[in-house]
Amino acid sequence: MTTRREWLRMTASTAGMLALAPKFAWAQDSKSALITRAIPSSGQRLPIIGLGSSATFAQVARSEDQQALKAVMSKMVELGGTVFDTAPSYGASEEVAGRIAQELGIAQKLFWATKLNVASRGGPADAVAARNQLENSFKRIGKPVIDLIQVHNMGDIKVQLPILREAKQGGRVKYIGITTTFENQYAEMIDTMRREKLDFIGTNYAIDDRFAEETILPLARDRGIGVLVYAPFGRTRLWNRVKGVEVPAWAKEFGASTWAQFFLKYVASHPAVTCITPATSRPANVIDNAGGGVGQLPDAETRKRMIALVNSLPGG
Ligand SMILES: NC(=O)c1ccc[n+]([C@@H]2O[C@H](COP(=O)([O-])OP(=O)(O)OC[C@H]3O[C@@H](n4cnc5c(N)ncnc54)[C@H](OP(=O)(O)O)[C@@H]3O)[C@@H](O)[C@H]2O)c1
């Protein structure tokens, strides 16, 4: 296996990679390792940066050439990442990632976070269809015990959460939870977090999208629920806002050389966050993003300064 240093030496020889150098600056310190956080319900520690698989990952998964995704997944593991967030509804992502992980021999090493949802928005879920979807995920992922399965987008919690609970009791799923990134489902998510015993939730949280800080993250801490953070870049939103803008020099004080690291370190510095799963289809961005989960994190004062900077950008 190529070490970080060897990899840097190999890639530093190409002009294109040199232009990307800030993305890799953190990896020059061979001691740098991803920060880990404990899952509240078990104490199992997870590296704070994982990988998501909707957005561009899903687009590439649909294409014929999936070599880039192989490189993305192996690079994540090489850098110490384990959490892979997917869903049966992300096009071919779950199936393609399952196959790649088996080819690479990393399927058992990964912490698979997939989802369950056969209900169309707001409608009822058919229990038989839900169980079939669950069985399909087991086939695709190829692990006898799936690490985490969450009810996707709050789809018919009454029918689907008990199916997950039963799978957990039967030892087939280690952790269960619920997800949403839709504003009109936050109230139901909060209510479910108060009522049900959950290991995890998954929700959107980014430096310019801080609704979760009001109730969801404090409640997760109170109730001992782990948090997977989705859309830490707002998919394309934050990238559009920083187009042509330099990362401030003071971001180096907490080890951020790129905007990705700036955005991820803001999210990672919230104590309720267990793991962030940015999606990417590019190995170079996997390295960049891992840099958002190593070394120092911003303190409370720095977090305010970061928000003020982002608020001053266009598109707010
Ligand atoms: N309800 C749910 O359960 C739910 C909802 C939303 C999201 N999620 C999960 O959360 C994951 C992340 O959210 P998301 O995919 O919506 O958006 P995101 O992670 O905020 O953004 C992904 C976008 O950022 C780009 N990107 C990634 N790293 C970059 C870097 N270092 N530099 C520049 N661009 C970079 C990617 O393009 P490149 O490919 O070019 O890098 C992609 O276009 C999803 O993939 C999914 O697994 C779950």
The ligand as a Tripos MOL2 file, in Angstrom:
@<TRIPOS>MOLECULE
LIG
   48    52     1     0     0
SMALL
NO_CHARGES

@<TRIPOS>ATOM
      1 N1        -31.6740   12.5300    3.8190 N.am      1 LIG1
      2 C1        -30.5020   11.9600    3.6460 C.2       1 LIG1
      3 O1        -30.3230   10.8520    4.0950 O.2       1 LIG1
      4 C2        -29.3880   12.6910    2.9580 C.ar      1 LIG1
      5 C3        -29.6230   13.9060    2.3040 C.ar      1 LIG1
      6 C4        -28.5450   14.5640    1.7190 C.ar      1 LIG1
      7 C5        -27.2740   13.9960    1.7640 C.ar      1 LIG1
      8 N2        -27.0740   12.7870    2.3640 N.ar      1 LIG1
      9 C6        -25.7160   12.1550    2.4090 C.3       1 LIG1
     10 O2        -24.7210   13.1450    2.6340 O.3       1 LIG1
     11 C7        -23.7750   13.1220    1.5830 C.3       1 LIG1
     12 C8        -23.1810   14.5060    1.3490 C.3       1 LIG1
     13 O3        -24.1380   15.4420    0.9570 O.3       1 LIG1
     14 P1        -24.2950   15.9730   -0.5630 P.3       1 LIG1
     15 O4        -23.7980   14.9110   -1.4790 O.co2     1 LIG1
     16 O5        -25.6880   16.4420   -0.7120 O.co2     1 LIG1
     17 O6        -23.4040   17.2540   -0.6870 O.3       1 LIG1
     18 P2        -21.9570   17.7530   -0.1910 P.3       1 LIG1
     19 O7        -21.1510   16.6570    0.3740 O.co2     1 LIG1
     20 O8        -22.2050   18.9860    0.6170 O.co2     1 LIG1
     21 O9        -21.3100   18.2520   -1.5680 O.3       1 LIG1
     22 C9        -20.9240   17.3830   -2.5810 C.3       1 LIG1
     23 C10       -20.3440   18.2330   -3.7090 C.3       1 LIG1
     24 O10       -19.1290   18.8530   -3.2800 O.3       1 LIG1
     25 C11       -18.0780   18.5860   -4.2100 C.3       1 LIG1
     26 N3        -16.8360   18.4040   -3.4330 N.ar      1 LIG1
     27 C12       -16.5700   17.4550   -2.4890 C.ar      1 LIG1
     28 N4        -15.3640   17.6410   -1.9440 N.ar      1 LIG1
     29 C13       -14.8290   18.7310   -2.5460 C.ar      1 LIG1
     30 C14       -13.5900   19.4170   -2.4180 C.ar      1 LIG1
     31 N5        -12.6800   19.0340   -1.5250 N.pl3     1 LIG1
     32 N6        -13.3520   20.4900   -3.2220 N.ar      1 LIG1
     33 C15       -14.2940   20.8860   -4.1270 C.ar      1 LIG1
     34 N7        -15.4900   20.2910   -4.3020 N.ar      1 LIG1
     35 C16       -15.7590   19.2050   -3.5210 C.ar      1 LIG1
     36 C17       -18.4970   17.3260   -4.9320 C.3       1 LIG1
     37 O11       -17.9810   17.3250   -6.2570 O.3       1 LIG1
     38 P3        -16.7000   16.4330   -6.7220 P.3       1 LIG1
     39 O12       -17.2250   15.0870   -7.0310 O.co2     1 LIG1
     40 O13       -16.2330   17.1780   -7.9070 O.co2     1 LIG1
     41 O14       -15.7100   16.4310   -5.6030 O.co2     1 LIG1
     42 C18       -20.0140   17.4460   -4.9500 C.3       1 LIG1
     43 O15       -20.4360   18.2220   -6.0490 O.3       1 LIG1
     44 C19       -24.5820   12.5580    0.4110 C.3       1 LIG1
     45 O16       -23.7800   12.1380   -0.6560 O.3       1 LIG1
     46 C20       -25.3570   11.4690    1.0900 C.3       1 LIG1
     47 O17       -24.5490   10.3410    1.3180 O.3       1 LIG1
     48 C21       -28.1040   12.1440    2.9760 C.ar      1 LIG1
@<TRIPOS>BOND
     1     1     2 1
     2     2     3 2
     3     2     4 1
     4     4     5 ar
     5     4    48 ar
     6     5     6 ar
     7     6     7 ar
     8     7     8 ar
     9     8     9 1
    10     8    48 ar
    11     9    10 1
    12     9    46 1
    13    10    11 1
    14    11    12 1
    15    11    44 1
    16    12    13 1
    17    13    14 1
    18    14    15 2
    19    14    16 1
    20    14    17 1
    21    17    18 1
    22    18    19 2
    23    18    20 1
    24    18    21 1
    25    21    22 1
    26    22    23 1
    27    23    24 1
    28    23    42 1
    29    24    25 1
    30    25    26 1
    31    25    36 1
    32    26    27 ar
    33    26    35 ar
    34    27    28 ar
    35    28    29 ar
    36    29    30 ar
    37    29    35 ar
    38    30    31 1
    39    30    32 ar
    40    32    33 ar
    41    33    34 ar
    42    34    35 ar
    43    36    37 1
    44    36    42 1
    45    37    38 1
    46    38    39 2
    47    38    40 1
    48    38    41 1
    49    42    43 1
    50    44    45 1
    51    44    46 1
    52    46    47 1
@<TRIPOS>SUBSTRUCTURE
     1 LIG1         1 GROUP 0 **** ****
